[in-house]
Structures are given as structure tokens and as C-alpha cells.
């Protein structure tokens, strides 16, 4: 065969393998792109369920202005109507930890969508306050269940190195739902400003997404970790092949899950309390390692809402009214601006949670929220003082001073919240607990989150009646500083660690890993994966 010009015969022969190598490289790149798209599709489809929580928060913010006038409700009735959803969500979260393990992650998501659909339809057809409460309660059960099931599923199907941003996608969907609710409420109110029943249309539209999502679940695979727990290893291997980069990664994941399940089976003695299974007993009577897990994940869950985030979302019109937004149309427009800032900023958290780390972003977010709350309180006080002085002088207060300053602070709070505390609960709570405790541990965190959120929502109007809007915001700012200290003390960094090895980190920090090694005869190897497998047994009572 003749050589190409400029090359001798030996050189031309050495170039022959280039074409097959290039073809193989292109095939591998294409397969990697398809894998990423597949994983992204699975995670996005599951995360869309969380959009319903956001839509409810956003739509009730605007719908409450019409509901109050149409049904003639007072402040206490409005607080119960808005806040009851969060308290009921607590029961949905606790129940989800059980039927998530019994039904499987995928069927549990489908059940949640059915409940959300029924709640939306009930609210849409309600003509009395009592029926509206029934719809809110039904929706609350579905939202509470979704807070547990979706993060568990996403964490278990995501690769370790991209798990942070994939779980953060849940918060993106919640924020998108909030923005969608703001836009729908504002649009309907703008088109039908004098229609007293417009709130039924606002709430009823929330029944459309669950139907569409339920149809999409046919293409959603089951969690490989749940399948392994049910003895369906071949199916689990098939799912892992579709989401893993290589055959070696599949075998490593299977080995980790298999060893963790073996250790759990060794420790599956009956609970000392007959009415509780072993997982619940280990959470309610925890040893030192599980105590630290609960303090870390539960602390983030409580701080997220104790800082007043839910109040600022639910009662944005009242805060904007104190800032000088006089009409309901202006207040709804202000909520849209805030929603845009909140949704856009979550993309930053999506990237930084895997790059900067969970702990750093949560600390920056919490302290940033406290600073913004303090500035918001001061700007509202200045706006109100300016309005009082202007009224006494017979003039009008400065519109820019009374409106845009507080709105800017409110948007800054939402930006600070969205880059850390917003996605932090889903990320941290879904990865700190070992497999046996994961769904139930996340249930406890979600229940605590909903209790505090409901308390904040049901007391905000009464609190502002006593302390004023500015005083209430300063109180929330102080809670945020205390929350940052708690996160600093109890939450270690978990970035890029496998789910099985994160438990080992908590075991080492709690000072129990050495005891576990003595019990099982391990050496002094401190590698994360070995710690993780040891702690699978350690967290179950009866070993100490």
C-alpha cells in the first residue's frame, strides 16, 4: 500500500489504528452524554413532584387576598387556613417514611400525586371555609409525603459526585412552583379583578400537573437501593447500568449496597419496644452517631423555616403593604419580582453545593439571611417613619424610599436563602442517614420542618400585631444567628462522599467508630467506605 505524501512506508502503517480509536472515543462520548441525559431525565421527572409544594405556597400568597374578602375571614381564620397545611404535612412526612419502604419509591411518588390532585380539586369546588380546610389538609398530606419520598429517591439514584446538584434540583422545582403560583395568581387577578371566586380557579389549576406527572412515572425506574433491599438484585443492576459511568462503578455500587444490607441483617434483632421496628427505635433512642445525624439534619430542617422564610413567602403582601405597596395589584406584582429573584438565584446553589461544599454554603446562607432580615426591618421602619412624617406635614411619602428599599432587601433575603438553606434540607437529610434509617430519618426531619413552618405561618399575623413587622423580622434575624452557630457545631462536610461512607464520618466524629472496630475485629483503617459499612451496624441498638 502506498504511503501518503511526506511519510515513509513505516509511518503510514503506524497511522492505521487512528480511525478505529477515534470512532471508539466518539462512541464513548456519545454513550456518556446519553447516560447523563437519562439520569437528568429521571431526577427531573421525580423532582417535578416538588413543584406542587412551591405552587401551593405561591398561589396561596395571592389567593388569600381574594379568599379573605369572598369568605369574610378574620386574621385567626386566615392563619389557620394557611398554617394548617404545614402541620398536616408533618403526618404525611411520618407516614411517607413507612410506605416509601413498603411500596417502593416510584409507587410512593405516584400515590403522592393522587393525593395532591384530590386536594386541589377539593379546594377548587369549596364554597365554605370548612370545605376549603379539608382541601388544604388533603394537600398538606401529599406535600408532606413528597418532602420525604422525592429526596430519598433522587439521592439513591444519583451518582456520588453529582448527587448534590441533583438533589438541589428539588429546590429548583419548589422555587419554580412558587414563581408559577405568583404569576398565575397575579395574571388571574389582573384579568378578573372584580371576580370574587377567582381564588377557586387559582387553587384548582394545581390539579393539572399531578395528572401529567403521573403519566410520566411509567418511564421512571425504581431506586436500585430499594430493589436490593427487596432481593431484586438483577433489576437493581439494570438500573445502575443505566445511570453509572462504567461497569466498575456498577459493581462497586452493588458491593457497597450488598455489604450494607448484610450488616443491617446481622443487626435486625427485634426492637425492645414491640410497637416499633428496629429503625424507628434506633432513631427515637439513638446512640451517639445517630444523635449527631439527627442534630445535623434536623437542625438544618428547623433553621430553614425558623428564620421566617415561610412567613415571608406566605405573607409577602402584608410585608409589602408595610413597605408602602398600597393596592393588591401592586403587592402581587411585588411577589412576582421576589419570585423571579428567588428562582434565578437557586441556580447558583445548584452549582456551589457540589463545588464549595454543603457546610460552607449553609453557613453563608444563614448569616446572609439574618443580615438581610435586619436590613429589611430597618428599611421598613424608615419607610413607615417617612410616611408618618410626610402625613403630618400634609404631603406624600417618597414612593421610591418606601417601596423599592424594602423590596430590594426582601429579594436579597430570598437570594441568600436559595443558595444554601433552601436546598440544604433536601441535600443534607437525604444523605447523612444510612440506608436502614434513611427514609424514616428524613421523615423526622421533614416533620420537624413542617411543625416549625406551621407555627411560623400560624403566628405571623399575631406576632406582627404585637411586635410590628420590623420587630418580628428582627426576631427572625436573631434566630438565624443561633441557627448558624448550630450548623457550625454539628454539621460536617459530606461533599463527594458516597452515601455508604457518610455514616462513617458521623461515626468518627461521635467517637464511636473505634468501639465498632473492636467489636467487629477491624483494624485501624480509617477509610471512609469502611467507616460507612461499620456504622451500618453501629447505628442499630444492641451493639453497645
Order of alpha helices (4+ residues) and beta strands (2+ residues): alpha-alpha-alpha-alpha-alpha-alpha-alpha-alpha-alpha-alpha-alpha-alpha-alpha-alpha-alpha-alpha-alpha-alpha-alpha-alpha-alpha-alpha-alpha-alpha
